[in-house]
């Protein structure tokens, strides 16, 4: 059960002009489930993405990066995306690359474009061959039901260990034009930047120049999908894509000015919503935890400390148990790798409770106050370093018995 994250409502997910979505039940891992997805983009659309930094990146990641690079080199624009769940096509060597390219070729044949205009994505078990015949057999059905209002089905079709689909829509008026945006994401475990075992797709109907979209996707990712962690494991298949369909009235050709900034902020807000839905649905999660580190000398050191706290199994299990064993947080701060940190200037807050002051226990702190906060479903951890103006925020969850059970049984 996701933490304070209601199930998306299909009727609330707004179609975005310039993109159609179709799905199929291809039986990739299990029968009778949505596991294959096709997105078709209209002429005039631009696409940009960020991908995992795992050196063992999956075959579809390699092919998608190559096809996007071809666009930057003057090639034809991207016209379709194809996503499968149930198999990651990672750790599959040259055969895996051939299967990813063959998937693109089949989508291209069905849609009447070039294979290089298709971006493939996969998620699921690593080190198993992609069942290409099942995907090829399922693609005609996915193409046959291409529709603008299939966003909820799309969110379901990319799930793995997720307990519920993740999706959201927003509309915002920019420069006198209403911009409609809808996105989906998936992920529940193996979540850590950069990026996570996650897939994220966000479309909006503005026309955005390719260099501008390339900058926008990095900005939004850094403040959303690259600021979450469940278990500290960086996956092989992570991908976050922005699709500007160009079907609306807003045109943005420069990464500056009020129109760009308004679009950037709206896209980032929706991306953050989709990223936080992943954390709220973390494998076995019972708590949603925000960790903010303030008054640092640099963003880098603030993020180091925030992630040290967020990745600590001792901290995460304490949150699961609602046990205010908060010295574990101070220990994580201390080993985060900020060598010249003066701990005598550090304060630690748990929501509104001042736990540690000037590097030591706050004389007024009562464990009952800490336990009151720890029992909440949503918790804020705030650390002030007293050494600068930089700050960073990351989102994580607790670590429960169910996380072990889910991952012990994942392949069965």
DAPEWO-V713162 format. One record per residue. N is the residue number from 1. RES is the residue in three letters. PSI is psi in degrees with one decimal (* if undefined). OMEGA is omega in radians with two decimals (none if undefined). BURIAL is 1 if it has 9 or more other ideal C-beta (glycine too) atoms within 8 Angstrom, else 0. Layout:
# DAPEWO-V713162
[[N/RES/PSI/OMEGA/BURIAL] [N/RES/PSI/OMEGA/BURIAL]]
This chain:
# DAPEWO-V713162
[[1/UNK/122.2/-3.12/0] [2/UNK/146.3/-3.08/1] [3/UNK/110.1/3.09/1] [4/UNK/44.2/-3.14/0] [5/UNK/94.8/-3.09/0] [6/UNK/152.4/3.12/0] [7/UNK/130.7/3.09/0] [8/UNK/148.6/3.11/1] [9/UNK/124.8/-3.05/0] [10/UNK/-41.2/-3.09/1] [11/UNK/-19.1/-3.13/0] [12/UNK/-7.2/-3.12/0] [13/UNK/111.3/-2.96/1] [14/UNK/128.9/3.02/1] [15/UNK/145.1/3.12/1] [16/UNK/118.7/-3.13/1] [17/UNK/133.6/3.10/1] [18/UNK/2.3/3.08/1] [19/UNK/134.0/3.07/1] [20/UNK/148.8/-3.03/1] [21/UNK/134.4/3.06/1] [22/UNK/149.8/-3.09/1] [23/UNK/164.6/3.11/1] [24/UNK/162.5/3.00/1] [25/UNK/96.9/-3.03/1] [26/UNK/-6.7/-3.14/1] [27/UNK/35.6/-3.06/1] [28/UNK/-45.3/3.08/1] [29/UNK/-43.4/-3.12/1] [30/UNK/148.1/3.12/0] [31/UNK/159.7/2.98/0] [32/UNK/39.6/3.01/0] [33/UNK/148.6/3.11/0] [34/UNK/122.4/-3.07/1] [35/UNK/9.4/-3.12/1] [36/UNK/132.9/-3.00/1] [37/UNK/138.2/3.05/1] [38/UNK/133.6/3.02/1] [39/UNK/126.3/3.11/1] [40/UNK/129.6/-3.10/1] [41/UNK/144.5/3.13/1] [42/UNK/162.1/3.01/1] [43/UNK/141.3/3.14/0] [44/UNK/-6.2/3.14/0] [45/UNK/149.1/2.99/1] [46/UNK/150.7/-3.06/1] [47/UNK/137.5/3.07/1] [48/UNK/153.8/-3.11/1] [49/UNK/163.1/2.96/1] [50/UNK/150.8/-2.97/1] [51/UNK/168.2/3.10/1] [52/UNK/149.5/3.01/1] [53/UNK/5.9/3.07/0] [54/UNK/126.1/-3.10/1] [55/UNK/-18.8/3.11/0] [56/UNK/40.7/-3.02/0] [57/UNK/147.8/-3.02/1] [58/UNK/160.7/3.14/1] [59/UNK/-45.1/3.13/1] [60/UNK/-32.4/3.06/1] [61/UNK/-45.0/3.13/1] [62/UNK/-43.4/-3.13/1] [63/UNK/-41.2/3.12/1] [64/UNK/-43.2/3.12/1] [65/UNK/-41.0/3.13/1] [66/UNK/-40.5/-3.13/0] [67/UNK/-35.0/3.04/1] [68/UNK/-38.5/3.09/1] [69/UNK/-35.3/3.11/0] [70/UNK/-36.5/3.07/1] [71/UNK/-45.6/3.14/1] [72/UNK/-26.5/3.12/0] [73/UNK/7.0/3.11/0] [74/UNK/8.3/3.14/0] [75/UNK/179.2/-3.12/0] [76/UNK/148.8/-3.10/1] [77/UNK/159.3/3.11/1] [78/UNK/135.1/-3.12/1] [79/UNK/-13.0/-3.11/1] [80/UNK/155.0/2.99/1] [81/UNK/144.6/3.07/1] [82/UNK/130.1/-3.05/1] [83/UNK/134.2/3.00/1] [84/UNK/148.8/2.99/1] [85/UNK/167.2/3.14/1] [86/UNK/-14.8/3.13/1] [87/UNK/127.9/-3.06/1] [88/UNK/-18.5/-3.02/1] [89/UNK/46.4/3.12/1] [90/UNK/145.0/-3.05/1] [91/UNK/32.3/-3.05/1] [92/UNK/3.2/3.02/1] [93/UNK/-152.3/-3.11/0] [94/UNK/-39.9/3.08/0] [95/UNK/-36.9/3.12/0] [96/UNK/-41.6/3.08/1] [97/UNK/-41.7/3.12/1] [98/UNK/-39.1/3.13/0] [99/UNK/-40.5/3.11/1] [100/UNK/-43.0/3.13/1] [101/UNK/-38.1/3.13/1] [102/UNK/-36.8/3.07/1] [103/UNK/-45.8/3.11/1] [104/UNK/-42.3/-3.12/1] [105/UNK/-39.6/-3.13/1] [106/UNK/-40.4/3.07/1] [107/UNK/-43.7/3.14/1] [108/UNK/-40.4/3.13/1] [109/UNK/-42.0/-3.11/0] [110/UNK/-30.1/-3.07/1] [111/UNK/-8.7/3.11/1] [112/UNK/40.5/3.07/0] [113/UNK/-175.2/3.12/1] [114/UNK/151.2/3.14/0] [115/UNK/-32.7/-3.13/1] [116/UNK/-10.7/3.10/1] [117/UNK/8.2/-3.13/1] [118/UNK/135.8/3.08/1] [119/UNK/123.8/3.12/1] [120/UNK/149.2/3.10/1] [121/UNK/144.0/3.13/1] [122/UNK/153.4/3.06/1] [123/UNK/142.1/-3.11/1] [124/UNK/-145.1/-3.06/1] [125/UNK/136.7/3.12/1] [126/UNK/151.0/3.00/0] [127/UNK/20.5/3.06/0] [128/UNK/138.9/-3.11/1] [129/UNK/140.1/3.07/0] [130/UNK/127.4/3.13/1] [131/UNK/75.2/-3.03/0] [132/UNK/-43.9/-3.14/1] [133/UNK/-37.7/3.12/0] [134/UNK/-40.2/-3.14/1] [135/UNK/-46.5/3.13/1] [136/UNK/-40.1/3.14/1] [137/UNK/-29.4/-3.10/0] [138/UNK/-19.7/-3.04/1] [139/UNK/-40.6/3.12/1] [140/UNK/-38.3/3.12/0] [141/UNK/-39.3/3.12/1] [142/UNK/-40.8/-3.14/1] [143/UNK/-35.3/-3.10/1] [144/UNK/-30.0/-3.12/0] [145/UNK/28.8/3.03/1] [146/UNK/121.3/-3.14/1] [147/UNK/158.0/-3.13/0] [148/UNK/-21.9/-3.01/1] [149/UNK/31.8/-3.11/0] [150/UNK/22.9/-3.03/1] [151/UNK/-39.9/-3.13/1] [152/UNK/-43.7/3.07/1] [153/UNK/-36.3/3.11/1] [154/UNK/-42.6/3.14/1] [155/UNK/-37.2/3.10/1] [156/UNK/-33.5/-3.03/1] [157/UNK/-13.6/-3.13/1] [158/UNK/7.2/-3.10/1] [159/UNK/148.4/2.94/1] [160/UNK/-95.2/3.10/1] [161/UNK/6.0/3.07/1] [162/UNK/141.9/3.07/1] [163/UNK/-14.3/3.12/0] [164/UNK/156.2/3.09/1] [165/UNK/156.6/-3.11/1] [166/UNK/120.2/-3.07/1] [167/UNK/156.3/3.10/1] [168/UNK/156.2/3.09/1] [169/UNK/154.2/3.05/1] [170/UNK/150.4/2.95/1] [171/UNK/138.0/-3.12/1] [172/UNK/142.3/3.11/1] [173/UNK/122.1/-3.11/0] [174/UNK/124.7/3.12/1] [175/UNK/32.6/3.13/0] [176/UNK/2.1/-3.13/0] [177/UNK/136.5/3.04/1] [178/UNK/122.4/3.11/0] [179/UNK/123.8/3.12/1] [180/UNK/133.1/3.13/1] [181/UNK/139.4/3.10/1] [182/UNK/142.4/-3.13/1] [183/UNK/159.4/3.05/1] [184/UNK/157.8/3.06/1] [185/UNK/163.9/3.02/1] [186/UNK/154.7/3.11/1] [187/UNK/142.2/3.10/1] [188/UNK/-18.9/3.10/1] [189/UNK/173.3/-3.00/1] [190/UNK/48.9/-3.04/1] [191/UNK/114.0/2.99/1] [192/UNK/137.1/3.03/1] [193/UNK/156.2/-0.08/1] [194/UNK/113.8/0.05/0] [195/UNK/-80.9/3.14/1] [196/UNK/172.2/3.02/1] [197/UNK/67.0/-3.02/1] [198/UNK/154.3/2.94/1] [199/UNK/137.9/3.10/1] [200/UNK/134.8/-3.13/1] [201/UNK/123.2/-3.11/1] [202/UNK/123.2/-3.13/1] [203/UNK/144.8/3.03/1] [204/UNK/160.3/-2.92/1] [205/UNK/13.8/3.03/1] [206/UNK/159.1/3.01/1] [207/UNK/118.7/-3.05/1] [208/UNK/129.6/3.12/1] [209/UNK/146.4/-3.06/1] [210/UNK/-47.6/3.14/1] [211/UNK/-32.9/3.13/0] [212/UNK/-42.9/3.12/1] [213/UNK/-35.8/3.09/1] [214/UNK/-38.8/3.12/1] [215/UNK/-38.6/-3.10/1] [216/UNK/-41.4/-3.09/1] [217/UNK/-35.7/3.11/1] [218/UNK/-41.9/3.13/1] [219/UNK/-49.1/-3.10/1] [220/UNK/-41.4/-3.11/1] [221/UNK/-41.7/-3.12/1] [222/UNK/-27.9/-3.08/0] [223/UNK/10.0/-3.13/1] [224/UNK/-87.1/-3.06/1] [225/UNK/-24.0/3.07/1] [226/UNK/16.9/3.06/1] [227/UNK/27.7/3.11/1] [228/UNK/153.2/3.04/1] [229/UNK/138.0/3.03/1] [230/UNK/-50.3/-3.01/1] [231/UNK/3.5/3.09/1] [232/UNK/1.3/3.14/0] [233/UNK/127.4/3.09/1] [234/UNK/123.3/-3.05/1] [235/UNK/176.2/-3.12/1] [236/UNK/-9.4/-2.93/1] [237/UNK/5.2/-3.01/1] [238/UNK/135.4/3.12/1] [239/UNK/135.8/3.03/1] [240/UNK/121.5/-3.02/1] [241/UNK/136.6/2.94/1] [242/UNK/136.7/3.11/1] [243/UNK/112.3/3.07/1] [244/UNK/105.6/-2.96/1] [245/UNK/-21.7/3.14/1] [246/UNK/9.1/-3.07/1] [247/UNK/-6.6/3.14/1] [248/UNK/-172.3/-3.05/1] [249/UNK/-22.1/-3.07/0] [250/UNK/132.4/3.08/1] [251/UNK/127.1/3.14/0] [252/UNK/111.7/-3.08/1] [253/UNK/-4.4/3.14/0] [254/UNK/145.4/3.14/0] [255/UNK/52.5/3.11/0] [256/UNK/166.3/3.12/0] [257/UNK/165.4/-3.03/0] [258/UNK/-36.5/-3.14/0] [259/UNK/-45.6/3.11/1] [260/UNK/-44.9/-3.09/1] [261/UNK/-38.8/3.11/1] [262/UNK/-41.7/3.10/1] [263/UNK/-44.6/3.11/1] [264/UNK/-46.0/-3.09/1] [265/UNK/-37.9/3.13/0] [266/UNK/-42.7/3.12/1] [267/UNK/-41.3/-3.14/1] [268/UNK/-40.4/3.14/1] [269/UNK/-43.5/3.13/1] [270/UNK/-36.9/3.08/1] [271/UNK/-41.6/3.13/1] [272/UNK/-39.7/3.09/1] [273/UNK/-46.1/-3.13/1] [274/UNK/-38.4/3.12/1] [275/UNK/-41.9/-3.14/1] [276/UNK/-28.5/3.04/1] [277/UNK/-34.6/3.09/1] [278/UNK/-46.4/-3.14/1] [279/UNK/-41.5/3.14/1] [280/UNK/-24.4/3.12/1] [281/UNK/23.1/3.11/1] [282/UNK/147.8/-3.07/1] [283/UNK/114.1/3.13/1] [284/UNK/8.2/-3.03/1] [285/UNK/140.8/3.02/1] [286/UNK/-9.8/-3.12/1] [287/UNK/141.3/3.01/1] [288/UNK/121.3/-2.96/1] [289/UNK/126.7/3.04/1] [290/UNK/128.6/3.14/1] [291/UNK/117.3/-3.14/1] [292/UNK/128.8/3.07/1] [293/UNK/124.3/-3.02/1] [294/UNK/166.0/3.05/1] [295/UNK/38.3/3.05/1] [296/UNK/168.7/3.10/1] [297/UNK/-24.4/-3.11/0] [298/UNK/157.7/3.05/0] [299/UNK/-38.8/-3.09/1] [300/UNK/-47.0/-3.10/0] [301/UNK/-32.4/3.08/1] [302/UNK/-41.5/3.12/1] [303/UNK/-38.3/3.09/1] [304/UNK/-47.1/-3.10/1] [305/UNK/-42.0/3.14/1] [306/UNK/-43.3/-3.12/1] [307/UNK/-31.1/3.06/1] [308/UNK/-41.6/3.08/1] [309/UNK/-47.0/-3.04/1] [310/UNK/-28.9/-3.09/1] [311/UNK/-13.5/-3.04/1] [312/UNK/118.0/3.07/1] [313/UNK/-33.3/3.14/0] [314/UNK/-41.7/3.09/1] [315/UNK/-45.3/-3.04/1] [316/UNK/-37.0/3.10/1] [317/UNK/-31.4/3.05/1] [318/UNK/-40.4/3.09/1] [319/UNK/-41.2/3.12/1] [320/UNK/-40.6/-3.11/1] [321/UNK/-2.8/-3.04/0] [322/UNK/36.2/-3.09/0] [323/UNK/114.2/-3.11/0] [324/UNK/56.1/3.06/1] [325/UNK/69.2/-2.88/0] [326/UNK/-7.3/2.99/1] [327/UNK/-23.7/3.09/0] [328/UNK/-34.1/3.11/1] [329/UNK/-43.6/3.11/1] [330/UNK/-38.8/3.11/1] [331/UNK/-41.6/3.12/1] [332/UNK/-40.3/3.06/1] [333/UNK/-42.6/-3.07/1] [334/UNK/-31.5/-3.12/0] [335/UNK/11.9/-3.05/0] [336/UNK/-19.0/3.11/1] [337/UNK/14.2/3.03/0] [338/UNK/92.3/-2.90/0] [339/UNK/-29.6/-3.09/0] [340/UNK/21.5/-3.13/0] [341/UNK/128.6/3.06/1] [342/UNK/100.2/-3.04/0] [343/UNK/-14.2/3.13/1] [344/UNK/-8.8/3.10/0] [345/UNK/2.5/-2.98/1] [346/UNK/135.9/2.98/1] [347/UNK/146.2/3.12/1] [348/UNK/126.8/3.10/1] [349/UNK/143.3/2.96/1] [350/UNK/102.6/-2.92/1] [351/UNK/-118.5/-3.09/0] [352/UNK/4.8/-3.05/0] [353/UNK/121.1/3.05/1] [354/UNK/108.4/-3.06/1] [355/UNK/-50.2/-3.12/1] [356/UNK/140.8/-3.10/1] [357/UNK/131.0/-3.13/1] [358/UNK/38.6/3.05/0] [359/UNK/0.0/3.13/0] [360/UNK/171.8/-3.13/0] [361/UNK/130.8/3.05/0] [362/UNK/123.7/-3.10/1] [363/UNK/-26.9/-3.12/0] [364/UNK/-0.3/-3.10/0] [365/UNK/133.4/3.06/1] [366/UNK/133.2/-3.09/0] [367/UNK/-27.9/3.10/0] [368/UNK/-34.5/3.10/0] [369/UNK/-42.1/3.10/1] [370/UNK/-40.9/-3.13/1] [371/UNK/-34.0/3.09/1] [372/UNK/-44.9/3.14/1] [373/UNK/-42.2/-3.07/1] [374/UNK/-23.4/3.14/1] [375/UNK/-10.3/-3.13/0] [376/UNK/154.9/3.08/1] [377/UNK/-24.1/3.12/0] [378/UNK/130.3/-3.00/1] [379/UNK/139.6/3.03/1] [380/UNK/124.3/2.98/1] [381/UNK/123.8/-3.12/1] [382/UNK/125.7/3.13/1] [383/UNK/127.2/3.04/1] [384/UNK/130.0/-3.02/1] [385/UNK/-19.8/3.10/1] [386/UNK/37.4/-3.10/0] [387/UNK/8.9/3.13/1] [388/UNK/-164.4/-3.06/0] [389/UNK/-1.2/-3.09/0] [390/UNK/155.3/3.09/1] [391/UNK/160.8/3.10/1] [392/UNK/148.5/3.11/1] [393/UNK/134.8/3.01/1] [394/UNK/160.9/-3.12/1] [395/UNK/138.5/-3.12/1] [396/UNK/-172.6/3.13/1] [397/UNK/177.1/3.11/1] [398/UNK/176.1/-3.13/1] [399/UNK/115.8/-2.99/1] [400/UNK/174.8/3.04/1] [401/UNK/-38.0/-3.07/0] [402/UNK/-29.8/3.11/0] [403/UNK/-44.5/3.13/1] [404/UNK/-44.5/-3.11/0] [405/UNK/-44.1/-3.11/1] [406/UNK/-45.3/-3.07/1] [407/UNK/-25.0/3.06/1] [408/UNK/-29.5/-3.07/0] [409/UNK/8.6/-2.92/0] [410/UNK/-39.3/-3.03/0] [411/UNK/-7.5/-3.07/0] [412/UNK/*/none/0]]
